[in-house]
Amino acid sequence: MRSLDDLLAEGVRGRTVLVRSDLNVPLDGDRITDDGRIRASVPTISALARAGARVVVTAHLGRPQGGPDPRLSLAPVAARLAELLGSSVVLAMLDSVPPIEDGGVVLLENIRFDPRETSRDDAERGALADSLAALAGADGAFVSDGFGVVHRKQASVYDVATRLPAYTGTLVAAEADVLARLTERSAQPYAVVLGGSKVSDKLAVIEALLPRVDSLLVGGGMCFTFLAAQGHSVGASLLQEEQVENARALLDSGRIVLPVDVVVADAFSVDARTRVVPVDAIPDGWMGLDVGPESVAVFTKALDGARTVFWNGPMGVFELAPFAEGTRGVAQAIVDATAAGAFSVVGGGDSAAAVRALGLPEDGFSHISTGGGASLEYLEGRTLPGLAVLGA
């Protein structure tokens, strides 16, 4: 793969460089609640602008349905990106990009407002990619720096890289190196912590990782399907009955570590009645919404001495204060393992959001990924189109 350094060495002053970033951040109205992905995009954009490139950034926000949606405008993102860069960022539509000065930055409005971006029709995606390439011009270049979308075969991720000289940005290069380390150069003991809602979402990565890890710790809503596979009643907790047999087969590996107690509630609410119960004593009608303190102790012991740790998915509904301590406790155990010498990776998505929302030190982990879905697909052994097109 050709790198950003390679492109900078060629010279970019006066050239238009198209950068695919991942700026898909959570919003509350027009307020950004977690700017981690924007901050992660700054090094590549800033390096190009400082070198005199005319930078055009493409990105998406949410999942617009067939056309523009003002609720999913990138306007708040453009404002925050300008603050972080310390220079102006112009928000523009693809068909009305103003002249760009050397070192200037334009952010194209949500690329998914154009349905061709996500089309399964190669010709439709190609037509949009042609327009993007034309914007870059004959001496233009493309930099892939949106790791959170490299598992998508989309116009601004994949097709445009076949039309312009393509390079990896600093973020994508770093993410690819980290994932290669997890799959090809992992130090033992290797511990994986998985949470989130559904076993079905993580089944493939569990099957791929189990043969190479020493322990796989399961929390979050998905743990209740495993507990049901052990014969426990899980009350009103999230349960994928169709996955119970799969969970039972996975338990035969002997490497899966499950919670021993859970925080249950009589309603999915911050004001619900709660109690901590053993996993074999969940009351009928009550739902498990976090792992309990004894589970945190068990998971902490399993992480002690680990040399590699991968974490994807919270241990509970951390967004609600009564159900945040399990995620906080396990995350702190990973921070402690990192301080003791482990190489730790937070696999993006809700896990990365939890680190920031719960006030945990970001530098307490070796790496915080910006792409949860892309990370999981890589670890499953699947080909990521946005990396493959770059020669990865």
BALOBA-1460 file (C-alpha; in Angstrom, 3 decimals):
// residues 392
<rec num="1" residu="m" x="0.000" y="0.000" z="0.000"/>
<rec num="2" residu="r" x="1.200" y="3.506" z="-0.785"/>
<rec num="3" residu="s" x="1.144" y="5.742" z="2.279"/>
<rec num="4" residu="l" x="0.408" y="9.356" z="3.026"/>
<rec num="5" residu="d" x="4.151" y="9.880" z="3.422"/>
<rec num="6" residu="d" x="4.635" y="8.603" z="-0.116"/>
<rec num="7" residu="l" x="2.106" y="11.112" z="-1.416"/>
<rec num="8" residu="l" x="3.626" y="13.979" z="0.529"/>
<rec num="9" residu="a" x="7.052" y="13.043" z="-0.835"/>
<rec num="10" residu="e" x="5.663" y="13.311" z="-4.368"/>
<rec num="11" residu="g" x="4.441" y="16.821" z="-3.599"/>
<rec num="12" residu="v" x="0.837" y="17.957" z="-3.204"/>
<rec num="13" residu="r" x="0.992" y="21.748" z="-3.373"/>
<rec num="14" residu="g" x="-1.686" y="22.966" z="-5.740"/>
<rec num="15" residu="r" x="-3.096" y="19.456" z="-6.241"/>
<rec num="16" residu="t" x="-6.611" y="18.463" z="-5.198"/>
<rec num="17" residu="v" x="-6.545" y="15.530" z="-2.797"/>
<rec num="18" residu="l" x="-9.785" y="13.696" z="-2.061"/>
<rec num="19" residu="v" x="-9.804" y="12.278" z="1.484"/>
<rec num="20" residu="r" x="-12.386" y="9.739" z="2.650"/>
<rec num="21" residu="s" x="-12.731" y="10.268" z="6.397"/>
<rec num="22" residu="d" x="-15.048" y="8.663" z="8.922"/>
<rec num="23" residu="l" x="-16.907" y="11.539" z="10.575"/>
<rec num="24" residu="n" x="-19.998" y="9.542" z="11.536"/>
<rec num="25" residu="v" x="-20.361" y="10.940" z="15.045"/>
<rec num="26" residu="p" x="-23.322" y="10.771" z="17.440"/>
<rec num="27" residu="l" x="-25.509" y="13.872" z="17.574"/>
<rec num="28" residu="d" x="-28.029" y="15.198" z="20.054"/>
<rec num="29" residu="g" x="-29.862" y="17.617" z="17.800"/>
<rec num="30" residu="d" x="-26.973" y="19.555" z="16.298"/>
<rec num="31" residu="r" x="-24.667" y="18.925" z="19.274"/>
<rec num="32" residu="i" x="-21.865" y="16.392" z="18.828"/>
<rec num="33" residu="t" x="-21.787" y="14.118" z="21.868"/>
<rec num="34" residu="d" x="-18.534" y="12.297" z="21.009"/>
<rec num="35" residu="d" x="-16.017" y="13.876" z="18.626"/>
<rec num="36" residu="g" x="-13.512" y="11.032" z="18.749"/>
<rec num="37" residu="r" x="-13.766" y="10.215" z="15.050"/>
<rec num="38" residu="i" x="-13.348" y="13.845" z="14.063"/>
<rec num="39" residu="r" x="-10.232" y="14.164" z="16.201"/>
<rec num="40" residu="a" x="-8.862" y="10.951" z="14.677"/>
<rec num="41" residu="s" x="-9.298" y="12.410" z="11.171"/>
<rec num="42" residu="v" x="-7.312" y="15.581" z="11.854"/>
<rec num="43" residu="p" x="-3.705" y="14.336" z="11.428"/>
<rec num="44" residu="t" x="-4.148" y="13.310" z="7.773"/>
<rec num="45" residu="i" x="-6.214" y="16.347" z="6.776"/>
<rec num="46" residu="s" x="-3.858" y="18.711" z="8.600"/>
<rec num="47" residu="a" x="-0.728" y="17.173" z="7.045"/>
<rec num="48" residu="l" x="-2.135" y="17.593" z="3.544"/>
<rec num="49" residu="a" x="-3.306" y="21.151" z="4.161"/>
<rec num="50" residu="r" x="0.043" y="22.173" z="5.648"/>
<rec num="51" residu="a" x="1.759" y="20.775" z="2.560"/>
<rec num="52" residu="g" x="-0.379" y="22.999" z="0.326"/>
<rec num="53" residu="a" x="-2.892" y="20.473" z="-0.980"/>
<rec num="54" residu="r" x="-6.416" y="21.518" z="-1.863"/>
<rec num="55" residu="v" x="-8.212" y="19.086" z="0.415"/>
<rec num="56" residu="v" x="-11.704" y="17.791" z="-0.312"/>
<rec num="57" residu="v" x="-13.084" y="15.553" z="2.438"/>
<rec num="58" residu="t" x="-15.907" y="13.084" z="1.860"/>
<rec num="59" residu="a" x="-17.786" y="11.520" z="4.757"/>
<rec num="60" residu="h" x="-21.226" y="10.321" z="5.807"/>
<rec num="61" residu="l" x="-23.460" y="10.740" z="8.817"/>
<rec num="62" residu="g" x="-26.121" y="8.211" z="9.709"/>
<rec num="63" residu="r" x="-28.258" y="6.442" z="7.137"/>
<rec num="64" residu="p" x="-30.230" y="8.885" z="5.015"/>
<rec num="65" residu="q" x="-33.122" y="7.264" z="3.183"/>
<rec num="66" residu="g" x="-32.922" y="8.120" z="-0.504"/>
<rec num="67" residu="g" x="-31.951" y="11.776" z="-0.325"/>
<rec num="68" residu="p" x="-30.946" y="14.796" z="1.775"/>
<rec num="69" residu="d" x="-32.077" y="14.923" z="5.389"/>
<rec num="70" residu="p" x="-31.318" y="18.169" z="7.266"/>
<rec num="71" residu="r" x="-31.093" y="16.212" z="10.524"/>
<rec num="72" residu="l" x="-28.062" y="14.403" z="9.092"/>
<rec num="73" residu="s" x="-26.209" y="17.400" z="7.700"/>
<rec num="74" residu="l" x="-22.477" y="17.506" z="8.310"/>
<rec num="75" residu="a" x="-22.685" y="21.194" z="9.269"/>
<rec num="76" residu="p" x="-21.929" y="20.561" z="12.975"/>
<rec num="77" residu="v" x="-19.034" y="18.321" z="11.927"/>
<rec num="78" residu="a" x="-17.611" y="21.006" z="9.640"/>
<rec num="79" residu="a" x="-17.698" y="23.487" z="12.511"/>
<rec num="80" residu="r" x="-15.933" y="21.112" z="14.910"/>
<rec num="81" residu="l" x="-13.370" y="20.101" z="12.283"/>
<rec num="82" residu="a" x="-12.566" y="23.769" z="11.695"/>
<rec num="83" residu="e" x="-11.991" y="24.243" z="15.429"/>
<rec num="84" residu="l" x="-9.636" y="21.284" z="15.578"/>
<rec num="85" residu="l" x="-7.718" y="22.306" z="12.454"/>
<rec num="86" residu="g" x="-7.544" y="25.928" z="13.500"/>
<rec num="87" residu="s" x="-8.640" y="27.034" z="10.042"/>
<rec num="88" residu="s" x="-11.835" y="27.408" z="8.039"/>
<rec num="89" residu="v" x="-13.674" y="24.421" z="6.583"/>
<rec num="90" residu="v" x="-16.174" y="25.062" z="3.795"/>
<rec num="91" residu="l" x="-19.214" y="22.772" z="3.644"/>
<rec num="92" residu="a" x="-20.319" y="22.257" z="0.041"/>
<rec num="93" residu="m" x="-22.386" y="20.036" z="-2.200"/>
<rec num="94" residu="l" x="-20.515" y="17.974" z="-4.769"/>
<rec num="95" residu="d" x="-21.942" y="19.958" z="-7.680"/>
<rec num="96" residu="s" x="-21.141" y="23.354" z="-6.195"/>
<rec num="97" residu="v" x="-17.644" y="23.189" z="-4.716"/>
<rec num="98" residu="p" x="-16.120" y="26.683" z="-4.705"/>
<rec num="99" residu="p" x="-12.536" y="27.361" z="-5.842"/>
<rec num="100" residu="i" x="-10.097" y="26.032" z="-3.236"/>
<rec num="101" residu="e" x="-6.880" y="27.782" z="-2.316"/>
<rec num="102" residu="d" x="-3.683" y="25.859" z="-1.653"/>
<rec num="103" residu="g" x="-3.984" y="24.573" z="1.913"/>
<rec num="104" residu="g" x="-7.751" y="25.018" z="1.939"/>
<rec num="105" residu="v" x="-10.225" y="22.394" z="3.163"/>
<rec num="106" residu="v" x="-13.690" y="21.647" z="1.817"/>
<rec num="107" residu="l" x="-16.015" y="19.099" z="3.427"/>
<rec num="108" residu="l" x="-18.590" y="17.693" z="1.035"/>
<rec num="109" residu="e" x="-22.078" y="17.409" z="2.454"/>
<rec num="110" residu="n" x="-23.126" y="13.932" z="3.627"/>
<rec num="111" residu="i" x="-22.083" y="11.683" z="0.747"/>
<rec num="112" residu="r" x="-24.932" y="9.284" z="1.534"/>
<rec num="113" residu="f" x="-27.435" y="11.962" z="0.553"/>
<rec num="114" residu="d" x="-26.629" y="10.603" z="-2.915"/>
<rec num="115" residu="p" x="-28.124" y="7.068" z="-3.070"/>
<rec num="116" residu="r" x="-25.444" y="6.037" z="-5.561"/>
<rec num="117" residu="e" x="-22.910" y="5.997" z="-2.722"/>
<rec num="118" residu="t" x="-24.359" y="2.804" z="-1.237"/>
<rec num="119" residu="s" x="-25.863" y="1.310" z="-4.402"/>
<rec num="120" residu="r" x="-25.231" y="-2.358" z="-5.129"/>
<rec num="121" residu="d" x="-25.110" y="-1.477" z="-8.818"/>
<rec num="122" residu="d" x="-21.481" y="-1.086" z="-9.912"/>
<rec num="123" residu="a" x="-22.415" y="1.376" z="-12.674"/>
<rec num="124" residu="e" x="-24.355" y="3.637" z="-10.306"/>
<rec num="125" residu="r" x="-21.540" y="3.729" z="-7.782"/>
<rec num="126" residu="g" x="-19.070" y="4.216" z="-10.611"/>
<rec num="127" residu="a" x="-20.918" y="7.273" z="-11.901"/>
<rec num="128" residu="l" x="-20.611" y="8.938" z="-8.488"/>
<rec num="129" residu="a" x="-16.958" y="7.921" z="-8.271"/>
<rec num="130" residu="d" x="-16.389" y="9.485" z="-11.687"/>
<rec num="131" residu="s" x="-17.770" y="12.789" z="-10.396"/>
<rec num="132" residu="l" x="-15.527" y="12.648" z="-7.347"/>
<rec num="133" residu="a" x="-12.491" y="11.847" z="-9.479"/>
<rec num="134" residu="a" x="-13.335" y="14.698" z="-11.848"/>
<rec num="135" residu="l" x="-13.407" y="17.053" z="-8.889"/>
<rec num="136" residu="a" x="-9.870" y="15.970" z="-8.018"/>
<rec num="137" residu="g" x="-8.700" y="16.548" z="-11.585"/>
<rec num="138" residu="a" x="-5.971" y="15.050" z="-13.728"/>
<rec num="139" residu="d" x="-3.244" y="15.448" z="-11.102"/>
<rec num="140" residu="g" x="-5.479" y="14.598" z="-8.151"/>
<rec num="141" residu="a" x="-5.089" y="11.818" z="-5.617"/>
<rec num="142" residu="f" x="-7.235" y="9.828" z="-3.198"/>
<rec num="143" residu="v" x="-6.403" y="9.169" z="0.453"/>
<rec num="144" residu="s" x="-8.379" y="6.496" z="2.314"/>
<rec num="145" residu="d" x="-8.548" y="7.510" z="5.967"/>
<rec num="146" residu="g" x="-12.024" y="6.364" z="7.042"/>
<rec num="147" residu="f" x="-11.335" y="3.037" z="8.710"/>
<rec num="148" residu="g" x="-14.915" y="2.754" z="9.939"/>
<rec num="149" residu="v" x="-16.109" y="2.299" z="6.336"/>
<rec num="150" residu="v" x="-13.363" y="0.196" z="4.713"/>
<rec num="151" residu="h" x="-15.564" y="-2.899" z="5.065"/>
<rec num="152" residu="r" x="-18.092" y="-1.253" z="2.703"/>
<rec num="153" residu="k" x="-17.926" y="-1.432" z="-1.086"/>
<rec num="154" residu="q" x="-19.133" y="2.126" z="-1.605"/>
<rec num="155" residu="a" x="-18.393" y="4.800" z="-4.166"/>
<rec num="156" residu="s" x="-16.338" y="7.121" z="-1.963"/>
<rec num="157" residu="v" x="-14.516" y="4.214" z="-0.309"/>
<rec num="158" residu="y" x="-13.878" y="1.640" z="-3.018"/>
<rec num="159" residu="d" x="-14.757" y="2.832" z="-6.528"/>
<rec num="160" residu="v" x="-12.957" y="6.167" z="-6.369"/>
<rec num="161" residu="a" x="-9.746" y="4.323" z="-5.422"/>
<rec num="162" residu="t" x="-9.851" y="2.626" z="-8.818"/>
<rec num="163" residu="r" x="-9.979" y="5.997" z="-10.582"/>
<rec num="164" residu="l" x="-7.292" y="8.009" z="-8.796"/>
<rec num="165" residu="p" x="-3.825" y="7.252" z="-7.429"/>
<rec num="166" residu="a" x="-4.745" y="5.862" z="-4.001"/>
<rec num="167" residu="y" x="-2.924" y="6.081" z="-0.667"/>
<rec num="168" residu="t" x="-3.589" y="5.117" z="2.937"/>
<rec num="169" residu="g" x="-4.036" y="7.882" z="5.473"/>
<rec num="170" residu="t" x="-2.335" y="7.749" z="8.847"/>
<rec num="171" residu="l" x="-5.473" y="6.458" z="10.565"/>
<rec num="172" residu="v" x="-6.161" y="3.585" z="8.177"/>
<rec num="173" residu="a" x="-2.499" y="2.594" z="8.151"/>
<rec num="174" residu="a" x="-2.397" y="2.543" z="11.956"/>
<rec num="175" residu="e" x="-5.638" y="0.563" z="12.222"/>
<rec num="176" residu="a" x="-4.476" y="-2.019" z="9.691"/>
<rec num="177" residu="d" x="-1.187" y="-2.457" z="11.550"/>
<rec num="178" residu="v" x="-2.972" y="-2.927" z="14.885"/>
<rec num="179" residu="l" x="-5.329" y="-5.546" z="13.464"/>
<rec num="180" residu="a" x="-2.459" y="-7.390" z="11.811"/>
<rec num="181" residu="r" x="-0.795" y="-7.477" z="15.217"/>
<rec num="182" residu="l" x="-3.954" y="-8.951" z="16.777"/>
<rec num="183" residu="t" x="-4.227" y="-11.656" z="14.129"/>
<rec num="184" residu="e" x="-0.630" y="-12.400" z="13.158"/>
<rec num="185" residu="r" x="1.666" y="-11.186" z="15.935"/>
<rec num="186" residu="s" x="-0.374" y="-11.441" z="19.135"/>
<rec num="187" residu="a" x="1.542" y="-12.149" z="22.329"/>
<rec num="188" residu="q" x="0.132" y="-14.790" z="24.676"/>
<rec num="189" residu="p" x="-1.775" y="-14.960" z="26.943"/>
<rec num="190" residu="y" x="-4.417" y="-13.401" z="24.675"/>
<rec num="191" residu="a" x="-7.725" y="-12.331" z="26.228"/>
<rec num="192" residu="v" x="-10.799" y="-11.100" z="24.364"/>
<rec num="193" residu="v" x="-13.677" y="-9.232" z="26.012"/>
<rec num="194" residu="l" x="-16.936" y="-9.172" z="24.061"/>
<rec num="195" residu="g" x="-20.178" y="-7.454" z="24.954"/>
<rec num="196" residu="g" x="-23.091" y="-5.917" z="23.151"/>
<rec num="197" residu="s" x="-26.595" y="-7.144" z="22.548"/>
<rec num="198" residu="k" x="-26.678" y="-10.178" z="20.294"/>
<rec num="199" residu="v" x="-24.727" y="-13.393" z="19.939"/>
<rec num="200" residu="s" x="-25.613" y="-13.403" z="16.238"/>
<rec num="201" residu="d" x="-23.670" y="-10.147" z="15.749"/>
<rec num="202" residu="k" x="-20.507" y="-11.642" z="17.263"/>
<rec num="203" residu="l" x="-20.852" y="-15.337" z="16.366"/>
<rec num="204" residu="a" x="-18.416" y="-15.237" z="13.440"/>
<rec num="205" residu="v" x="-15.728" y="-13.366" z="15.349"/>
<rec num="206" residu="i" x="-16.090" y="-15.704" z="18.351"/>
<rec num="207" residu="e" x="-15.635" y="-18.716" z="16.087"/>
<rec num="208" residu="a" x="-12.596" y="-17.099" z="14.451"/>
<rec num="209" residu="l" x="-10.931" y="-16.009" z="17.688"/>
<rec num="210" residu="l" x="-11.560" y="-18.990" z="19.973"/>
<rec num="211" residu="p" x="-8.793" y="-21.171" z="18.493"/>
<rec num="212" residu="r" x="-6.160" y="-18.484" z="19.046"/>
<rec num="213" residu="v" x="-7.106" y="-16.943" z="22.413"/>
<rec num="214" residu="d" x="-6.592" y="-18.143" z="25.958"/>
<rec num="215" residu="s" x="-9.823" y="-16.707" z="27.320"/>
<rec num="216" residu="l" x="-12.913" y="-15.058" z="25.852"/>
<rec num="217" residu="l" x="-14.952" y="-13.045" z="28.337"/>
<rec num="218" residu="v" x="-18.615" y="-12.505" z="27.475"/>
<rec num="219" residu="g" x="-20.786" y="-9.755" z="28.975"/>
<rec num="220" residu="g" x="-23.543" y="-7.450" z="27.803"/>
<rec num="221" residu="g" x="-26.910" y="-8.608" z="26.563"/>
<rec num="222" residu="m" x="-25.330" y="-11.469" z="24.623"/>
<rec num="223" residu="c" x="-24.256" y="-13.214" z="27.828"/>
<rec num="224" residu="f" x="-27.826" y="-14.256" z="28.589"/>
<rec num="225" residu="t" x="-27.979" y="-16.545" z="25.573"/>
<rec num="226" residu="f" x="-24.857" y="-18.272" z="26.899"/>
<rec num="227" residu="l" x="-26.348" y="-18.451" z="30.390"/>
<rec num="228" residu="a" x="-29.490" y="-20.004" z="28.917"/>
<rec num="229" residu="a" x="-27.237" y="-22.520" z="27.163"/>
<rec num="230" residu="q" x="-25.965" y="-23.480" z="30.628"/>
<rec num="231" residu="g" x="-29.537" y="-24.129" z="31.698"/>
<rec num="232" residu="h" x="-30.189" y="-20.929" z="33.634"/>
<rec num="233" residu="s" x="-33.461" y="-19.027" z="33.540"/>
<rec num="234" residu="v" x="-32.761" y="-15.460" z="32.402"/>
<rec num="235" residu="g" x="-36.098" y="-13.828" z="33.266"/>
<rec num="236" residu="a" x="-36.974" y="-10.975" z="30.901"/>
<rec num="237" residu="s" x="-33.337" y="-10.495" z="29.823"/>
<rec num="238" residu="l" x="-32.402" y="-10.286" z="26.170"/>
<rec num="239" residu="l" x="-32.338" y="-13.826" z="24.790"/>
<rec num="240" residu="q" x="-31.741" y="-15.158" z="21.296"/>
<rec num="241" residu="e" x="-33.346" y="-18.572" z="21.599"/>
<rec num="242" residu="e" x="-32.269" y="-19.525" z="18.082"/>
<rec num="243" residu="q" x="-28.623" y="-19.080" z="19.135"/>
<rec num="244" residu="v" x="-28.729" y="-21.196" z="22.309"/>
<rec num="245" residu="e" x="-27.413" y="-24.326" z="20.583"/>
<rec num="246" residu="n" x="-24.591" y="-22.350" z="18.972"/>
<rec num="247" residu="a" x="-23.714" y="-20.889" z="22.358"/>
<rec num="248" residu="r" x="-23.717" y="-24.344" z="23.937"/>
<rec num="249" residu="a" x="-21.309" y="-25.621" z="21.277"/>
<rec num="250" residu="l" x="-18.972" y="-22.661" z="21.832"/>
<rec num="251" residu="l" x="-18.923" y="-23.292" z="25.570"/>
<rec num="252" residu="d" x="-17.387" y="-26.697" z="24.899"/>
<rec num="253" residu="s" x="-14.113" y="-24.939" z="24.097"/>
<rec num="254" residu="g" x="-13.560" y="-24.306" z="27.785"/>
<rec num="255" residu="r" x="-12.182" y="-20.843" z="27.031"/>
<rec num="256" residu="i" x="-15.348" y="-18.791" z="27.462"/>
<rec num="257" residu="v" x="-15.728" y="-16.931" z="30.758"/>
<rec num="258" residu="l" x="-19.248" y="-15.869" z="31.733"/>
<rec num="259" residu="p" x="-20.613" y="-13.554" z="34.436"/>
<rec num="260" residu="v" x="-21.390" y="-15.049" z="37.828"/>
<rec num="261" residu="d" x="-23.738" y="-12.259" z="38.933"/>
<rec num="262" residu="v" x="-25.758" y="-9.577" z="37.166"/>
<rec num="263" residu="v" x="-27.534" y="-6.322" z="37.912"/>
<rec num="264" residu="v" x="-31.230" y="-6.868" z="37.206"/>
<rec num="265" residu="a" x="-34.029" y="-4.319" z="36.931"/>
<rec num="266" residu="d" x="-37.816" y="-4.473" z="36.807"/>
<rec num="267" residu="a" x="-37.853" y="-2.054" z="33.850"/>
<rec num="268" residu="f" x="-35.518" y="-0.635" z="31.222"/>
<rec num="269" residu="s" x="-35.250" y="2.723" z="32.944"/>
<rec num="270" residu="v" x="-32.822" y="4.810" z="34.943"/>
<rec num="271" residu="d" x="-35.491" y="4.900" z="37.664"/>
<rec num="272" residu="a" x="-36.132" y="1.143" z="37.746"/>
<rec num="273" residu="r" x="-35.800" y="-0.951" z="40.881"/>
<rec num="274" residu="t" x="-32.499" y="-2.839" z="40.747"/>
<rec num="275" residu="r" x="-30.722" y="-5.612" z="42.590"/>
<rec num="276" residu="v" x="-27.618" y="-7.764" z="42.172"/>
<rec num="277" residu="v" x="-28.314" y="-11.494" z="41.888"/>
<rec num="278" residu="p" x="-26.352" y="-14.626" z="41.000"/>
<rec num="279" residu="v" x="-26.812" y="-15.712" z="37.400"/>
<rec num="280" residu="d" x="-28.821" y="-18.737" z="38.543"/>
<rec num="281" residu="a" x="-31.304" y="-16.583" z="40.479"/>
<rec num="282" residu="i" x="-32.652" y="-14.024" z="38.003"/>
<rec num="283" residu="p" x="-36.267" y="-13.331" z="39.026"/>
<rec num="284" residu="d" x="-39.066" y="-13.885" z="36.537"/>
<rec num="285" residu="g" x="-40.023" y="-10.631" z="34.840"/>
<rec num="286" residu="w" x="-36.722" y="-8.926" z="35.697"/>
<rec num="287" residu="m" x="-34.052" y="-8.186" z="33.108"/>
<rec num="288" residu="g" x="-30.290" y="-8.239" z="33.381"/>
<rec num="289" residu="l" x="-28.792" y="-4.909" z="32.315"/>
<rec num="290" residu="d" x="-25.203" y="-5.138" z="33.583"/>
<rec num="291" residu="v" x="-22.691" y="-7.596" z="34.936"/>
<rec num="292" residu="g" x="-22.343" y="-7.545" z="38.707"/>
<rec num="293" residu="p" x="-19.366" y="-6.792" z="40.980"/>
<rec num="294" residu="e" x="-18.389" y="-10.453" z="41.406"/>
<rec num="295" residu="s" x="-18.342" y="-10.804" z="37.626"/>
<rec num="296" residu="v" x="-16.048" y="-7.787" z="37.385"/>
<rec num="297" residu="a" x="-13.730" y="-9.525" z="39.869"/>
<rec num="298" residu="v" x="-13.795" y="-12.750" z="37.832"/>
<rec num="299" residu="f" x="-13.103" y="-10.890" z="34.585"/>
<rec num="300" residu="t" x="-10.333" y="-8.860" z="36.231"/>
<rec num="301" residu="k" x="-8.635" y="-12.078" z="37.364"/>
<rec num="302" residu="a" x="-8.916" y="-13.492" z="33.838"/>
<rec num="303" residu="l" x="-7.248" y="-10.363" z="32.450"/>
<rec num="304" residu="d" x="-4.415" y="-10.411" z="34.978"/>
<rec num="305" residu="g" x="-1.210" y="-11.343" z="33.213"/>
<rec num="306" residu="a" x="-2.629" y="-11.011" z="29.696"/>
<rec num="307" residu="r" x="-0.167" y="-9.791" z="27.079"/>
<rec num="308" residu="t" x="-2.796" y="-9.030" z="24.414"/>
<rec num="309" residu="v" x="-6.349" y="-7.785" z="25.055"/>
<rec num="310" residu="f" x="-9.074" y="-7.022" z="22.527"/>
<rec num="311" residu="w" x="-12.321" y="-5.469" z="23.783"/>
<rec num="312" residu="n" x="-15.479" y="-4.939" z="21.742"/>
<rec num="313" residu="g" x="-18.851" y="-4.199" z="23.307"/>
<rec num="314" residu="p" x="-19.965" y="-2.833" z="26.688"/>
<rec num="315" residu="m" x="-20.783" y="-5.064" z="29.636"/>
<rec num="316" residu="g" x="-24.157" y="-3.430" z="30.206"/>
<rec num="317" residu="v" x="-26.351" y="-0.465" z="29.376"/>
<rec num="318" residu="f" x="-23.612" y="1.972" z="30.345"/>
<rec num="319" residu="e" x="-25.600" y="4.960" z="29.078"/>
<rec num="320" residu="l" x="-27.842" y="4.594" z="32.162"/>
<rec num="321" residu="a" x="-26.009" y="5.265" z="35.435"/>
<rec num="322" residu="p" x="-27.342" y="2.257" z="37.403"/>
<rec num="323" residu="f" x="-25.934" y="-0.097" z="34.760"/>
<rec num="324" residu="a" x="-22.549" y="1.488" z="34.022"/>
<rec num="325" residu="e" x="-20.315" y="-0.001" z="36.710"/>
<rec num="326" residu="g" x="-19.742" y="-3.341" z="35.012"/>
<rec num="327" residu="t" x="-18.345" y="-1.677" z="31.897"/>
<rec num="328" residu="r" x="-16.338" y="0.770" z="33.999"/>
<rec num="329" residu="g" x="-14.857" y="-2.011" z="36.128"/>
<rec num="330" residu="v" x="-13.872" y="-4.262" z="33.244"/>
<rec num="331" residu="a" x="-12.475" y="-1.323" z="31.277"/>
<rec num="332" residu="q" x="-10.383" y="-0.353" z="34.300"/>
<rec num="333" residu="a" x="-9.063" y="-3.901" z="34.461"/>
<rec num="334" residu="i" x="-7.945" y="-3.541" z="30.831"/>
<rec num="335" residu="v" x="-6.263" y="-0.236" z="31.679"/>
<rec num="336" residu="d" x="-4.451" y="-1.990" z="34.530"/>
<rec num="337" residu="a" x="-3.396" y="-4.831" z="32.240"/>
<rec num="338" residu="t" x="-2.078" y="-2.255" z="29.774"/>
<rec num="339" residu="a" x="-0.071" y="-0.560" z="32.512"/>
<rec num="340" residu="a" x="1.412" y="-3.973" z="33.323"/>
<rec num="341" residu="g" x="2.600" y="-4.380" z="29.729"/>
<rec num="342" residu="a" x="-0.342" y="-5.749" z="27.740"/>
<rec num="343" residu="f" x="-1.101" y="-4.562" z="24.217"/>
<rec num="344" residu="s" x="-4.750" y="-3.524" z="24.428"/>
<rec num="345" residu="v" x="-7.171" y="-2.609" z="21.656"/>
<rec num="346" residu="v" x="-10.614" y="-1.103" z="22.108"/>
<rec num="347" residu="g" x="-12.630" y="-2.223" z="19.093"/>
<rec num="348" residu="g" x="-14.482" y="0.975" z="18.282"/>
<rec num="349" residu="g" x="-18.226" y="1.565" z="18.372"/>
<rec num="350" residu="d" x="-19.940" y="1.538" z="21.758"/>
<rec num="351" residu="s" x="-16.742" y="0.461" z="23.517"/>
<rec num="352" residu="a" x="-14.894" y="3.577" z="22.391"/>
<rec num="353" residu="a" x="-17.905" y="5.696" z="23.309"/>
<rec num="354" residu="a" x="-17.981" y="4.105" z="26.760"/>
<rec num="355" residu="v" x="-14.321" y="4.951" z="27.372"/>
<rec num="356" residu="r" x="-15.043" y="8.633" z="26.822"/>
<rec num="357" residu="a" x="-18.504" y="8.717" z="28.427"/>
<rec num="358" residu="l" x="-17.286" y="7.039" z="31.620"/>
<rec num="359" residu="g" x="-14.247" y="9.279" z="31.930"/>
<rec num="360" residu="l" x="-11.668" y="6.539" z="31.463"/>
<rec num="361" residu="p" x="-8.200" y="7.612" z="30.277"/>
<rec num="362" residu="e" x="-7.935" y="7.181" z="26.515"/>
<rec num="363" residu="d" x="-4.173" y="6.848" z="26.825"/>
<rec num="364" residu="g" x="-4.745" y="3.964" z="29.237"/>
<rec num="365" residu="f" x="-5.289" y="1.714" z="26.209"/>
<rec num="366" residu="s" x="-2.735" y="0.922" z="23.531"/>
<rec num="367" residu="h" x="-5.175" y="1.691" z="20.717"/>
<rec num="368" residu="i" x="-8.797" y="2.815" z="20.415"/>
<rec num="369" residu="s" x="-10.206" y="1.865" z="17.032"/>
<rec num="370" residu="t" x="-12.586" y="4.117" z="15.118"/>
<rec num="371" residu="g" x="-14.280" y="1.215" z="13.330"/>
<rec num="372" residu="g" x="-16.101" y="-1.443" z="15.319"/>
<rec num="373" residu="g" x="-17.691" y="-3.221" z="12.367"/>
<rec num="374" residu="a" x="-14.536" y="-3.071" z="10.265"/>
<rec num="375" residu="s" x="-12.445" y="-4.402" z="13.159"/>
<rec num="376" residu="l" x="-14.744" y="-7.365" z="13.698"/>
<rec num="377" residu="e" x="-14.873" y="-8.259" z="10.018"/>
<rec num="378" residu="y" x="-11.071" y="-8.125" z="9.803"/>
<rec num="379" residu="l" x="-10.742" y="-10.404" z="12.830"/>
<rec num="380" residu="e" x="-13.275" y="-12.781" z="11.266"/>
<rec num="381" residu="g" x="-10.855" y="-13.113" z="8.357"/>
<rec num="382" residu="r" x="-13.107" y="-11.390" z="5.843"/>
<rec num="383" residu="t" x="-11.762" y="-9.267" z="2.988"/>
<rec num="384" residu="l" x="-12.380" y="-5.556" z="3.523"/>
<rec num="385" residu="p" x="-13.030" y="-3.993" z="0.091"/>
<rec num="386" residu="g" x="-11.715" y="-0.573" z="1.078"/>
<rec num="387" residu="l" x="-8.379" y="-2.107" z="2.105"/>
<rec num="388" residu="a" x="-8.174" y="-4.647" z="-0.703"/>
<rec num="389" residu="v" x="-8.495" y="-1.914" z="-3.346"/>
<rec num="390" residu="l" x="-5.455" y="-0.208" z="-1.806"/>
<rec num="391" residu="g" x="-3.379" y="-3.335" z="-2.198"/>
<rec num="392" residu="a" x="-3.669" y="-4.512" z="1.407"/>
